[in-house]
Amino acid sequence: MQAVDVKGLLERHRHDPTRLVQMLREVQAAEGWISPTRITELAGALGLPRARVEGVAGFYAFFATTPVGAYRVLFSDNITDRMLGSVALRERLCAKLGVGPGEVRADARVSVAVTSCTGLCDQGPALLVNGHAIGRLTDARIDLIARCIEAQAPVEAWPPELFRIDDVIHRKDLILSSSLRPGEALRAAFARGADATLEELLRSGLRGRGGAGFTTGEKWRAAKLAPGPTRFVVCNADEGEPGTFKDRVLLSRYLDLVLDGMTVCGFAIGAQKGFIYLRGEYLFLQAPIEAALAARRKAHLLGRDVLGHRGFDFEVELHLGAGSYVCGEESALIESLEGKRGIPRSRPPYPVTHGYLGQPTVVNNVETLVAAALVTVNGGAWFAKHGTAKSPGTRVHSVSGDCARPGVYEFPMGLTVQELLDACGAKNAQAVQVSGPSGTLLGPAEFRRKLAFEDVATAGAFTIFGETRDLLDVSVNFAHFFAHESCGFCTPCRVGTTLLKKSIDAIAAERGTRRDVKVALRLAVLMRDTSHCALGHTACAHFLALHEKFKPTIDRRLSSLEFLPTFDLDEALAPAREVTGRDDGQAHLEDT
């Protein structure tokens, strides 16, 4: 660890407050934590209230405002890592290093804790050490990590094989089979013209691959027509949903297609600036992306008069996240891009009219931009003839869990759940979680359903649980994940995720009764219906689905099947009724 050169840091970032998160990342990397002194210095130099800088430093999980040791080890606590034995491996490392979980060793050399997910579900268990990802953990690898730490070797000097990340692709289709040359999509767009390029995208029927499924062409057109002097393009590469890792592979293998898609979007809507917002766990992709951007500038694929097309200037800037799941939501991502806490905005207005710096902004995820580049070259009709009428094209799936061949699979939209299970070698599956913890839990009776927007919409995550898994343990893991990742902005989510976690924990520990189940269900509905953003709306989905489809899994953990009152939620709200002066029916929760 060494002291950061604050003056040089500020100069590199142009004294730009919107780059505060990037500056704090550099301070964290250099000094191992963000001290009160550094917070004060940055606030003064940037002309920001100190409380704002401190608030940003305290919001992101990868920032530490107290010392965490020269080596900060964070084990992925995703359910797939746990299924692969991460808990025992974490205990082994703690024993080797003589440090308790979540503690800093007395000599300040090391701390060992957990993080939500590292995006390495296909090659776990995994961990981060000072931000650097290590996958495929074994006892031998854990012992090697312990020796490197005790020898005080710089992480950059550790054996390179520890940090090897593979791109495991099992099936290719339109996207993964592409052999387009860098800039080919741009040339096709320039030949058509901006309006015709946009029309081709509309003709394709391409829908956003981030999960919401909004028509991409409509989003681009709305940004193009929105009033404002400046427009922006944002690539959302913050795939923080546990179980999702396809964008990591696309950024590693198909980066030029991603950048072509961003630049085509810039041309079509009249934008001159783009951003890649890369999740902090993918630090290993930073150098390759920066190198690719430099190569494209040299080849005139970025910069002034792109490919000699006079009047079209386009530049792309890379920003890294710092450990916040909610920043995958597009408005929270924009807040983070602006150097703020990643709190989702109230909508409307939407980013297409009031996005980055209040200007029209298109936010698309990685796979959407790759597909847009292919549509630009091959035409909308070519894309629309694949998949289904309501879900054109193909979908790249991240497959992990209890299967013989975890990794990335690309299929036309509309394949069945069972077809994907067969492809990855999953036998006797008890359940499948589609789109991560916030998505849909499916049982065997639903395996003939189709992965498409008109049936089971998916953000690309496909996690399989075999017949020996206890699905209540899965729900416990998801509940802890959401309680940790809630941004804290609204009460239903901030309080609800914590109370739901406690209720599910009690049931899992065989201390619960039917009353606890009822309280958990009531909390879940309250969160779903009243939370500020999608995190709160979906944080309860796992338990609601478990209760609906796998109720015996819950019942067998109950200490009593009788309806025994353990906690009266309505009575707990009595102080709130007194403060607000309300005692009407709407202020009470009825037992049914």
Secondary structure as the mmCIF struct_conf table of DSSP 4:
data_model
#
loop_
_struct_conf.conf_type_id
_struct_conf.id
_struct_conf.beg_label_comp_id
_struct_conf.beg_label_asym_id
_struct_conf.beg_label_seq_id
_struct_conf.end_label_comp_id
_struct_conf.end_label_asym_id
_struct_conf.end_label_seq_id
HELX_RH_AL_P HELX_RH_AL_P1 VAL A 6 ARG A 12
TURN_TY1_P TURN_TY1_P1 HIS A 13 HIS A 15
HELX_RH_3T_P HELX_RH_3T_P1 PRO A 17 ARG A 19
HELX_RH_AL_P HELX_RH_AL_P2 LEU A 20 GLU A 31
BEND BEND1 GLY A 32 TRP A 33
HELX_RH_AL_P HELX_RH_AL_P3 PRO A 36 LEU A 46
TURN_TY1_P TURN_TY1_P2 GLY A 47 GLY A 47
HELX_RH_AL_P HELX_RH_AL_P4 ARG A 50 PHE A 59
BEND BEND2 TYR A 60 TYR A 60
TURN_TY1_P TURN_TY1_P3 ALA A 61 PHE A 62
BEND BEND3 THR A 65 THR A 66
BEND BEND4 ALA A 70 ALA A 70
STRN STRN1 TYR A 71 SER A 76
HELX_RH_AL_P HELX_RH_AL_P5 ILE A 79 MET A 83
TURN_TY1_P TURN_TY1_P4 LEU A 84 GLY A 85
HELX_RH_AL_P HELX_RH_AL_P6 SER A 86 LEU A 97
TURN_TY1_P TURN_TY1_P5 GLY A 98 GLY A 98
STRN STRN2 PRO A 101 PRO A 101
TURN_TY1_P TURN_TY1_P6 GLY A 102 GLY A 102
STRN STRN3 VAL A 104 VAL A 104
TURN_TY1_P TURN_TY1_P7 ALA A 106 ASP A 107
BEND BEND5 ALA A 108 ARG A 109
STRN STRN4 VAL A 110 THR A 115
BEND BEND6 SER A 116 SER A 116
BEND BEND7 GLY A 119 GLY A 119
HELX_RH_3T_P HELX_RH_3T_P2 CYS A 121 GLN A 123
BEND BEND8 PRO A 125 PRO A 125
STRN STRN5 LEU A 127 VAL A 129
TURN_TY1_P TURN_TY1_P8 ASN A 130 GLY A 131
STRN STRN6 HIS A 132 ILE A 134
BEND BEND9 ARG A 136 ARG A 136
HELX_RH_AL_P HELX_RH_AL_P7 ASP A 139 GLU A 150
TURN_TY1_P TURN_TY1_P9 ALA A 151 GLN A 152
HELX_RH_3T_P HELX_RH_3T_P3 VAL A 155 ALA A 157
BEND BEND10 TRP A 158 TRP A 158
HELX_RH_3T_P HELX_RH_3T_P4 PRO A 160 PHE A 163
STRN STRN7 ILE A 169 ARG A 171
TURN_TY1_P TURN_TY1_P10 LEU A 174 SER A 177
HELX_LH_PP_P HELX_LH_PP_P1 LEU A 180 ARG A 181
TURN_TY1_P TURN_TY1_P11 PRO A 182 GLY A 183
HELX_RH_AL_P HELX_RH_AL_P8 GLU A 184 ARG A 192
HELX_RH_AL_P HELX_RH_AL_P9 ALA A 194 SER A 204
TURN_TY1_P TURN_TY1_P12 GLY A 205 GLY A 205
STRN STRN8 ARG A 207 ARG A 207
TURN_TY1_P TURN_TY1_P13 ARG A 209 ALA A 212
STRN STRN9 THR A 215 THR A 215
HELX_RH_AL_P HELX_RH_AL_P10 THR A 216 LEU A 225
BEND BEND11 ALA A 226 ALA A 226
BEND BEND12 PRO A 229 PRO A 229
STRN STRN10 PHE A 232 ALA A 237
BEND BEND13 GLU A 241 GLU A 241
TURN_TY1_P TURN_TY1_P14 PRO A 242 GLY A 243
HELX_RH_AL_P HELX_RH_AL_P11 LYS A 246 ARG A 253
HELX_RH_AL_P HELX_RH_AL_P12 LEU A 255 ILE A 269
TURN_TY1_P TURN_TY1_P15 GLY A 270 GLY A 270
STRN STRN11 LYS A 273 LEU A 278
HELX_RH_3T_P HELX_RH_3T_P5 GLY A 280 LEU A 285
HELX_RH_AL_P HELX_RH_AL_P13 GLN A 286 LYS A 298
TURN_TY1_P TURN_TY1_P16 ALA A 299 HIS A 300
BEND BEND14 LEU A 301 LEU A 302
STRN STRN12 GLY A 303 GLY A 303
BEND BEND15 ARG A 304 ASP A 305
HELX_RH_3T_P HELX_RH_3T_P6 VAL A 306 GLY A 308
TURN_TY1_P TURN_TY1_P17 ARG A 310 GLY A 311
STRN STRN13 PHE A 314 PHE A 314
STRN STRN14 GLU A 315 LEU A 320
BEND BEND16 GLY A 323 GLY A 323
HELX_RH_3T_P HELX_RH_3T_P7 TYR A 325 GLY A 328
BEND BEND17 GLU A 329 GLU A 329
HELX_RH_AL_P HELX_RH_AL_P14 GLU A 330 LEU A 337
TURN_TY1_P TURN_TY1_P18 GLU A 338 GLY A 339
BEND BEND18 LYS A 340 LYS A 340
HELX_LH_PP_P HELX_LH_PP_P2 ILE A 343 SER A 346
BEND BEND19 ARG A 347 PRO A 349
HELX_LH_PP_P HELX_LH_PP_P3 TYR A 350 TYR A 350
TURN_TY1_P TURN_TY1_P19 PRO A 351 THR A 353
BEND BEND20 HIS A 354 HIS A 354
HELX_RH_3T_P HELX_RH_3T_P8 TYR A 356 GLY A 358
BEND BEND21 GLN A 359 GLN A 359
STRN STRN15 THR A 361 ASN A 365
HELX_RH_AL_P HELX_RH_AL_P15 VAL A 366 ASN A 378
HELX_RH_AL_P HELX_RH_AL_P16 GLY A 380 ALA A 384
TURN_TY1_P TURN_TY1_P20 LYS A 385 LYS A 385
BEND BEND22 HIS A 386 HIS A 386
STRN STRN16 GLY A 387 GLY A 387
BEND BEND23 ALA A 389 SER A 391
STRN STRN17 PRO A 392 PRO A 392
BEND BEND24 GLY A 393 GLY A 393
STRN STRN18 THR A 394 GLY A 401
BEND BEND25 ASP A 402 ARG A 405
STRN STRN19 GLY A 407 PRO A 412
TURN_TY1_P TURN_TY1_P21 MET A 413 GLY A 414
STRN STRN20 THR A 416 THR A 416
HELX_RH_AL_P HELX_RH_AL_P17 VAL A 417 CYS A 424
TURN_TY1_P TURN_TY1_P22 GLY A 425 GLY A 425
BEND BEND26 ASN A 428 ASN A 428
STRN STRN21 ALA A 429 VAL A 434
BEND BEND27 SER A 435 GLY A 436
TURN_TY1_P TURN_TY1_P23 PRO A 437 SER A 438
BEND BEND28 GLY A 439 GLY A 439
STRN STRN22 THR A 440 LEU A 442
HELX_RH_3T_P HELX_RH_3T_P9 PRO A 444 GLU A 446
TURN_TY1_P TURN_TY1_P24 PHE A 447 ARG A 448
BEND BEND29 ARG A 449 ARG A 449
STRN STRN23 LYS A 450 LYS A 450
BEND BEND30 ALA A 452 ALA A 452
TURN_TY1_P TURN_TY1_P25 PHE A 453 GLU A 454
BEND BEND31 ASP A 455 VAL A 456
BEND BEND32 ALA A 459 GLY A 460
STRN STRN24 ALA A 461 GLY A 466
TURN_TY1_P TURN_TY1_P26 GLU A 467 THR A 468
HELX_RH_AL_P HELX_RH_AL_P18 LEU A 471 GLU A 485
BEND BEND33 GLY A 488 GLY A 488
BEND BEND34 CYS A 490 CYS A 490
HELX_RH_AL_P HELX_RH_AL_P19 THR A 491 ALA A 508
TURN_TY1_P TURN_TY1_P27 ALA A 509 GLU A 510
STRN STRN25 THR A 513 THR A 513
HELX_RH_AL_P HELX_RH_AL_P20 ARG A 514 THR A 530
BEND BEND35 HIS A 532 CYS A 533
HELX_RH_AL_P HELX_RH_AL_P21 ALA A 534 THR A 538
TURN_TY1_P TURN_TY1_P28 ALA A 539 CYS A 540
HELX_RH_AL_P HELX_RH_AL_P22 ALA A 541 LYS A 549
HELX_RH_AL_P HELX_RH_AL_P23 LYS A 551 ASP A 555
TURN_TY1_P TURN_TY1_P29 ARG A 556 ARG A 557
BEND BEND36 SER A 559 SER A 559
STRN STRN26 SER A 560 SER A 560
BEND BEND37 LEU A 561 GLU A 562
BEND BEND38 THR A 566 THR A 566
HELX_RH_AL_P HELX_RH_AL_P24 LEU A 569 ALA A 572
TURN_TY1_P TURN_TY1_P30 LEU A 573 LEU A 573
HELX_RH_AL_P HELX_RH_AL_P25 ALA A 574 THR A 580
TURN_TY1_P TURN_TY1_P31 GLY A 581 GLY A 581
BEND BEND39 ASP A 584 ASP A 584
HELX_RH_3T_P HELX_RH_3T_P10 GLY A 585 ALA A 587
BEND BEND40 HIS A 588 HIS A 588
#
